Amino acid sequence: MSTTETQWKTIIEPFKIKSVEPLGFSSRTERKKLLERAGYNLFNIPADKVLIDYLTDSGTNAMSSAQWSAVMRGDESYAGARSFFVFESAIQKITGYKKVIPVHQGRAAERILFAVIGGPGKYVLANTLFDTTRANVEGSGSVAVDLPVKSAGEFQTQAPFKGNMDLKALEQTINDVGAQRVALVLMTVTNNAMGGQPASIENLKGVRKICSRYRLPFLLDAARFAENAYLIKMREPACRSLSIPEIARRMFDLADGCLVSAKKDGLTNIGGFMALNNEEWVRKAKEILILGEGFPTYGGLAGRDLEAIARGLEEVLDEEYLKYRIRSVEYLGKGLKKAGVPIVEPPGGHAIYVDVRSFLPHIPPYQFPGQALACALYLEAGIRSFEIGSLSMGSGTIESGQFTPAKMELLRLAMPRRVYTQSHIDFTIEVFGKLAAEKKKIHGLRLINDSKTLRHFTARLSPLP
Ligand SMILES: *Cc1c(COP(=O)(O)O)cnc(C)c1O
């Protein structure tokens, strides 16, 4: 059996299970109490009271037996650890970049990079910046500008590469602000903030061309580089016959370096790195690294983490794995649609987004329909999800007269890697089927305490009658 034998319709989980963890079963009465106690905020629910957890795909990966044995090989020497060289060469082999700097997670790489190249009066242009990346750009005093293609904001369009950059807008913005003020052009692959949608090789080539013309540095925010590479293989005809590592290498070859959170396609639970060719940046980054993260051969990680990441980066490029991965996300999406639940099209690499505005039109934005659905899903079956709508992205409340809704009301179901099987997904679809049949019973919520930044983490809400 291999990917070349295409006669089988059923795509199977490409692993067998060696170690298991029980799910957190609970009764409806218990969940009702837990929701009240949690202020209808699922961040306040203890994880062992969650049956299936789609809160995030970050750091929730299951490691392989080979990764766990690599953990035992970890060299915990302070400087020059063998594990660093294993880590470094795995990343150099995949990316082709010269210098590798480990960090404890992606945002540490962002903080360090923008301390080196950011600062007041500068601009960072991107397809769309992830929220921590934007915060670190702005934290350095620079201005962050998102330039996604138009189709990225259209939920029903079936475009293959909604993660692309709008090349015309990129060139226009460079001319408007002046090339000398652009610190960096960054492509997030896949585009996390825009639904985990991929960017094409053709688009990356377009960005490269513009960056070369204006002599601008171009980096990838490559947390989901393998998922992006697989979606390129599926959707970009010119790349169909290339292997996944070849496509990944083409992506990296078009840029000058990358920032990576290893908590996604690193198939680990913690870690990150930056890989760069610019020696001057590397020299300055290492100085900051030592202040906040640690010596450059461990950068805030244990030797065993470096080993697990090196092995994870190799495993994530396996086509059988990626086929299962992308297929499971798509399977959830198709099942939800069949159950009468509208989703953002097409399914992305790591998550399905329910279009709550069309699913629950009877709940107005100021009653937080996405959060209302997240709570209903938890109450019904203990399933945890994440609201991306007027609670996390909007501001103010209707009571204060200052309410600004978000552009969209979505519910994200992010899929941990290698953690759940098809029956977990079938169960999720069944639960949504019940919610769809009784959706009029789902009521809005009222925000009791508001805070200015990232309020979804601390918010407390109460149900409306
Ligand atoms: C998760 C993520 C980050 C931040 O990484 P952390 O490991 O969570 O600090 C940055 N960019 C993208 C695209 C991400 O998905």
The ligand as a MOL file (V3000), in Angstrom:
LIG
                    3D

  0  0  0     0  0            999 V3000
M  V30 BEGIN CTAB
M  V30 COUNTS 15 15 0 0 0
M  V30 BEGIN ATOM
M  V30 1 C 0.9710 29.8920 16.5310 0
M  V30 2 C 1.4700 30.8570 15.5600 0
M  V30 3 C 2.4120 31.8310 15.9110 0
M  V30 4 C 2.8910 32.0190 17.3410 0
M  V30 5 O 3.5180 30.8890 17.8110 0
M  V30 6 P 3.4560 30.4440 19.3570 0
M  V30 7 O 4.2460 29.1630 19.3380 0
M  V30 8 O 2.0180 30.2470 19.7030 0
M  V30 9 O 4.1090 31.4980 20.1510 0
M  V30 10 C 2.8520 32.6810 14.9300 0
M  V30 11 N 2.4100 32.5940 13.6790 0
M  V30 12 C 1.5060 31.6650 13.2890 0
M  V30 13 C 1.0520 31.6210 11.8810 0
M  V30 14 C 1.0030 30.7810 14.2230 0
M  V30 15 O 0.0820 29.8840 13.8520 0
M  V30 END ATOM
M  V30 BEGIN BOND
M  V30 1 1 1 2
M  V30 2 1 2 3
M  V30 3 2 2 14
M  V30 4 1 3 4
M  V30 5 2 3 10
M  V30 6 1 4 5
M  V30 7 1 5 6
M  V30 8 2 6 7
M  V30 9 1 6 8
M  V30 10 1 6 9
M  V30 11 1 10 11
M  V30 12 2 11 12
M  V30 13 1 12 13
M  V30 14 1 12 14
M  V30 15 1 14 15
M  V30 END BOND
M  V30 END CTAB
M  END
